[in-house]
């Protein structure tokens, strides 16, 4: 079970993803970072499906794990029909276990067919935390909201075991064999070289994921408090 708690007024308040992200019709929401992007996308998609009669498109501008029923052909009419009947559609190119990005021209055509579009816009090699390279994440110009994921399991891990460890170590002025601290995570999540890269005018949110034990939950609250000071909307998620 997925549970979300918004950090607000110096405490955690149980919240829905739709409430935390203030989702509205015609939003195009891109998910970046590491530590639970796909899980969060489908948790949000299910919420949207349950509380409103939205047509929801799940896709990617990079790669993501694909469901068996994902549409992998560039067929605008078919995707439109499936959105009308199923309400929730996953679509992208067939890469076997994963799904890739459609041609950008086609992607731009199908996004208006949905009421809400959820995009996995970043890759992390299944690592719990990352720092983006110059060409990452891949945000479409029409993106309205950006959600950056950070897995609390990354705390205490060696930087060399995290995604894009070389640039992370350089940014933090640390050796790759040193461990990631809560202070390091805050620094990256607040930086325009890190989580806020290419955010520009868009609404920006951070979800501290995988806070599944008391130690990680305590660290997540401390990190959320620091992010709140800089005006970053933050939530903490747990899985049971």
N, C-alpha and C positions, 0 to 999 in steps of 0.2 A: 504494500500500500504506500502511496506517495502522499506525504504531508508537507505543507508549505507554511512557513511562519514569516510574516513581514516584520522587519525591524522598524518600529515606529515609536516615538516618544520614549526612547531608551529601554524598550522591552520588545519581546517577540509576541506577535499577535497572530493567531491562526487565520489563514487567509486562503482564498482560492487563487490560482494563477491568473484567472481572468480579472479578478479584482486587483491584484498586485500590479499587473501589467496594464490595467485600464483599457482592455481590449475593446475596440469598436469596429463597426463594419467598415470594410475596405482597408483594414490594417494589413501591411506586409511586414511580418516580424521575422528578423534574421537572428539565428542563434549561433554564437561563436564561443571560443574558449575550449574547455575540456571538462570531462568528469560528469557526463550525463546529458549531453545535448539531445540525443535521440529520445531518451526516456522522457525528458521534459517536454519535447515537442508533442509526443503522443499523449502525455498527461493533459496538456493544454487542449489538444485536439478533442480528446474525450470530454473534457469539461464543456467546450464549446458546443459539441454535439448534444450534450445532455441538457444544457440550459437555454439554447436558442436554436432556431431553425436555420443555422448557417450552412452554406456550402464551403467546405474547408479543403484547401489544396496543400498537401505536404510535398515538398520538393527540395532540391539541393542545387547550390552553385559550385559544389566541389564533389564530394562523395559521401554517402551514408549507407548504413545497413538497410537493406530493403525487405519489405514484407512480401510474402508469396503472391499476394493479389495486386502488387504494384503494376501500374501501366507503364510499359517501356517502349511504346511506339509513339512517334510524333503524329498523332491523329487528333486534331483539334475538336472535331465533331464528336468523336468517341469520348474524349475527356469531358466535354460539356455534358453529354448524356449521362455519364457515370456520376458526375457531380450532382446532377438533378435527381438521380435515383438513389445513390448511396450516401450522398451528403459529405462523405469523407473519402478523399482520393489521394493516393500516393503515386507520384509520377516522376520518371526520370529514365535515363538510359540504362540498359541491362549490362552490368559488370559482374554477373555471377551472384555472389553473396551480397555484393554491394550495388548501389545505384549511383549513376553519375548524372552530370548536368546536361540537360537538353541544350541544343543550340540557343544562344541568347535571343535571337529573333523569335524563335518558337516559344521560349519561356515568357517573353514579354506578351505574346498573344494569349497564352492560357491563364495568366494571372488574373486578368479582369473577369474571367469566367467564374471565379470563386468570390465568396464574401470575405473570407480571411485566408491569407496565404502564410504558411509557416515554412521557413527556409533554413536548412542546415547549411551554414555558410563558412564552415571551418573544419579542418581535420586535425586530429591530435594523436593518431596511432594508438588509440585506446589508453592513453596516459591520462592521469587525473588533473594535470595543470600544464599550461603552455604559455609561451610568449610568441606573438606572431612575427613571421618574416615579412619582408617588404611587400610581398604579393598577397599577403593574408590579412584579414579574412576577405572573402569575395562578396561584397554587398552590392545588391542592385540599387541603382539610383532611386527607385521608387520605394525602397525600404523606409518604413515609418518608425519602427522601433527596433532596438538592438538589445538582445539579452545575452550577457556574458556569463558563462558557467565556470565555476572553479570547484574542483573536487577537494574536499577537506582531507581526503586520504593522502594528498600530496605533502602535507606538513610532516616534516621529519624525514622525508625521502631525500636521497641525494639528487642534486640538481641534474646530474648526468643521466638520471633515470626518468627525467621528465621530458616533455615535448619541446623541441627547439632549445635544447639545453645549452648550446654554444652561445646563442645570443642572450639567453637568460642569465648565464654566468657573467657575461660581459656587462650587461645592464646592471646587475647587482654588485659588480666588483668582487665576485667570489670565485673560488675554484670549483670546477665541476663536481668534485668529490664532497664538497660541503653540502650541508642539509638546508632545505628550504624552511624558513621560519614564517611565523604569522606576519612579522614586519615586512619580510620580502614579498609576501603575497599582497599585502596592502599597497606596497610601492608599485607593483606591476598593475594592480587593478585600478589604481588612480592615474596611471600614466597614459599620455597620448602616444607613447611608443609601445605601450602594452595593451591593456583591455580597451582603452578609449581610442585606439587608433582608428581613424577614418569615421568616427562617430558623427562628426560635424553637427548639424542642426537636429539630429534625430533624438528621440527619447532613449535614454540609456538606463539599463537595469542590470544588476548583478544578482545571481543566485549562487549562494554558497551551498553546494550540493554535498551529499554523502556525510552529513553530520549525524551519523548513526549511533555513535556512542557518546558518553558523557564528556570525554576528553575533547573530541572533535566538535561537539556542540558548544562547549565552553569557548574554544578557540574561535568558532564561527561567530559567536556573539561579540567577542572582542574585535574581530575584524569588521563586523557589521557596524559597530560603534564608530570605528575610525572612518569607514567609508561614509557614514551618515554625516560626519563633520564636514566632509567635502561636498555634500549635496547629492551623493550617489544613492539612488533608491536600491535598497538591498533586502533580500529575503534569504531565509535558511530553509533547506529542504532535508527531509529524513525519509528513509525507506524502511518498511517493516515487512 
